[in-house]
Each structure stands twice: as structure tokens, then as C-alpha cells.
Amino acid sequence: MARKKTPEINASSTADIAFLLLTFFLMTTTMDVDSGLFRRLPPMPPPDQVIAPPVAKRNILQVLVNKNDLLAVNGELMQIENLKEKAKEFILNPQNKEDLPSKVVKEIPFFGQAEVSRGIISLQSDRGTSYKMYIAVQDELTAAYNEIRDMKAMEKWGKKYSDLTEEQMDAVRKLVPTAISEAEPKNIGKGGKR
């Protein structure tokens, strides 16, 4: 008895189908893109300027995070939950205290002659600082600026900062400029989580 031959499957178009499926999934799939942290860098100094201009000690809020994720503000240990309020007090200096930043009077659209803080928040972390703690500190400092901008917008227009026109937002940013200076991480603890 003769054996029956099994018919062969034509697989010549399998590669074409796989390629089309791959192309389809690449075109229709969205990928999350890390957006990073928004920070405006200070303008470049003139080429002939070698030394940074001096900044009064009262105008600097020193925020340090060590390799053990401990937070110190102006040399005093602090819980992360208290950082936002400390930063807001520093930025606003509502009672014009001598140990908090001085202010300069500037002409700002919609606000006229207004006092603007000269305060700079100096942030430095250890190379061993965890990424989670680093981001938590950044979030608290950003929240402090956002709340102050919301407060100024409510006082002037009765709206939150995010609901303002672009011109109004620009005026509020001039009134409450983000002044966060980040120093390069130091290798104090010889640790390295980041």
C-alpha cells in the first residue's frame, strides 16, 4: 500500500505577515517619555566676569540631603513634611525679618511697583541620596512656589495661577520667580544609590 503524502503548508508569506504586525504595533503603541524636572537656568555671565557675584547669607536657604536621606535646612534637621512651609516663609518673608531674604522693588505688569524676594534656595544632595528622597524634596520646593503663585493670583484676579492668561502668568512668575540653585552632588558618605 502506498503512503499518502501530507500536503505542505505554504509559509512563504509568514515573514511578510510578521513584518506587517511588527510595523502595526510600533506605529500604534505609545511609550511613556520621561519629562524630567522643569528648571530655568540663570543667564550666562558675561565672558569677562570670572567671579560669581556675592549673595548675602540671609538670601540663601540651604537645603542638604545626605546619603541616609536625612534632610537639613540651614543646618537643622527637618522632616520632609515641613519643608514646604519653611520654603514658603523664606520666599515670602511676610514680616520682613532680618534673617530672611531681602526684597527689591520692581515694576511688574498688572502689579505695578512690587517687592520681589532676592531669596535663593540652594539644594545639595549626597551621591548616596535615594532618588525617591531627591524627588520628594524637589516636589516640596515646587509645591511651595506653586502655592505662593496661586495665592498671588487669587489676591489679584480671584483665580488660581493655572487659570490665568499667559500674560498674567508671566507677571506672577516675575513677582515670584523660581530661584532654586542645585549644586553638584557630593560624595560625602561614599555610598551610591543613584
C-alpha positions in Angstrom: 0.0 0.0 0.0 1.3 3.4 -0.9 1.7 6.1 1.7 -0.2 9.3 1.3 1.9 12.4 1.2 0.9 15.2 3.6 0.4 18.4 1.8 2.9 21.1 2.6 1.9 24.5 4.1 3.0 27.4 2.1 4.9 29.5 4.6 6.4 32.0 2.1 4.3 34.9 3.3 4.8 34.3 7.0 7.7 36.7 7.2 5.7 39.4 5.4 2.8 39.0 7.9 5.2 39.1 10.9 6.8 42.3 9.5 3.4 43.9 9.0 2.3 43.0 12.5 5.5 44.4 14.0 5.1 47.6 12.0 1.5 47.9 13.1 2.4 47.6 16.8 5.3 50.0 16.6 3.0 52.6 15.0 0.1 52.3 17.3 1.8 51.8 20.6 2.6 54.8 22.7 5.5 55.0 25.0 5.9 57.0 28.2 8.6 59.6 27.9 10.3 60.9 31.0 9.5 64.6 31.1 12.2 65.5 33.7 12.2 68.5 36.0 11.5 71.9 34.7 14.2 74.3 35.9 15.1 77.6 34.3 18.8 78.1 34.4 20.3 81.5 35.2 21.6 83.5 32.3 25.2 83.0 31.3 27.5 85.6 32.9 29.5 87.9 30.6 32.7 86.4 29.3 34.8 88.9 31.2 33.1 88.0 34.6 35.2 85.4 36.4 33.8 85.6 39.9 30.2 85.0 40.9 28.5 88.0 42.5 28.3 87.7 46.2 25.0 86.7 47.8 24.1 87.8 51.3 23.8 84.8 53.7 20.2 85.8 54.6 19.2 85.4 51.0 20.1 81.7 50.9 18.1 78.8 52.2 20.5 75.9 52.3 18.8 72.5 51.8 21.0 69.5 52.2 20.1 65.8 51.8 22.6 63.2 52.9 23.2 59.5 51.9 20.8 58.4 54.7 18.0 60.5 53.2 18.2 62.9 56.2 17.1 66.5 55.4 18.8 69.5 56.9 17.7 73.1 56.3 20.2 75.8 57.3 22.0 73.2 59.4 18.9 72.0 61.3 17.4 68.5 60.8 13.9 68.7 59.4 11.1 66.3 58.3 10.2 66.4 54.6 6.6 67.3 55.6 7.8 70.7 57.0 10.0 71.7 54.0 7.2 73.3 52.0 6.1 75.7 54.8 9.7 76.6 55.6 10.3 77.4 51.9 7.1 79.5 51.7 8.1 81.5 54.8 11.6 82.0 53.3 10.3 83.1 49.8 7.6 85.5 51.2 9.3 86.9 54.3 6.0 88.4 55.3 7.3 90.3 58.4 10.5 91.4 56.7 12.7 89.6 59.2 16.4 90.3 59.2 17.3 86.6 59.0 15.1 86.0 55.9 15.7 87.3 52.3 15.7 90.9 51.4 13.4 92.3 48.8 13.9 94.5 45.8 11.2 96.7 44.3 10.5 96.0 40.6 7.9 97.3 38.1 5.8 94.3 37.2 2.9 94.3 34.7 -0.5 94.2 36.5 1.1 94.6 39.9 3.0 97.9 39.4 5.8 98.6 41.9 6.1 95.3 43.8 8.5 93.7 46.2 10.3 90.7 44.8 12.3 88.3 47.0 16.0 88.0 46.5 16.0 84.6 48.1 17.7 81.6 46.5 17.1 78.0 47.7 20.3 76.1 47.4 19.8 72.4 47.1 22.6 69.9 47.5 22.4 66.2 47.8 24.9 63.4 48.5 25.6 60.9 45.8 24.1 58.3 48.0 20.8 60.1 48.4 17.9 57.9 47.1 16.1 59.0 44.0 12.8 58.9 45.9 14.1 61.4 48.5 15.6 63.6 45.9 12.3 63.8 44.0 10.3 64.3 47.3 12.5 67.4 48.1 12.0 68.7 44.6 8.3 68.2 44.9 8.0 70.1 48.2 10.0 73.0 46.9 8.0 73.2 43.7 4.8 73.0 45.7 5.9 76.0 47.8 6.4 78.1 44.7 3.1 76.9 43.2 1.1 77.7 46.4 2.6 81.2 46.6 1.8 81.8 42.9 -1.8 80.6 43.5 -2.1 82.9 46.5 -0.8 86.0 44.5 -3.2 85.1 41.6 -6.1 84.8 43.9 -5.3 88.1 45.6 -5.1 89.9 42.2 -7.7 88.2 40.0 -9.6 85.8 42.2 -8.4 82.8 40.1 -5.8 80.1 40.5 -2.4 80.6 38.8 -3.2 77.8 36.3 -6.4 79.6 35.2 -4.7 82.8 34.3 -3.9 84.1 30.8 -0.3 83.7 29.6 0.4 87.4 30.2 -1.0 87.2 33.8 1.1 84.0 34.4 4.2 85.8 33.2 3.6 88.6 35.6 3.1 86.3 38.5 6.3 84.4 37.6 8.1 87.8 37.6 6.6 88.5 41.0 7.5 85.1 42.4 10.5 83.8 40.3 11.7 80.2 40.9 15.1 80.6 42.4 16.4 77.1 43.1 20.1 76.5 42.7 21.3 72.9 42.6 24.9 72.1 43.4 26.6 69.0 42.1 26.1 66.1 44.4 29.0 65.4 46.7 30.4 62.0 47.6 30.4 62.6 51.4 29.1 59.2 52.5 30.9 57.2 49.8 27.5 55.5 49.2 25.9 55.2 45.8 22.2 54.5 45.3 21.8 57.0 42.4 
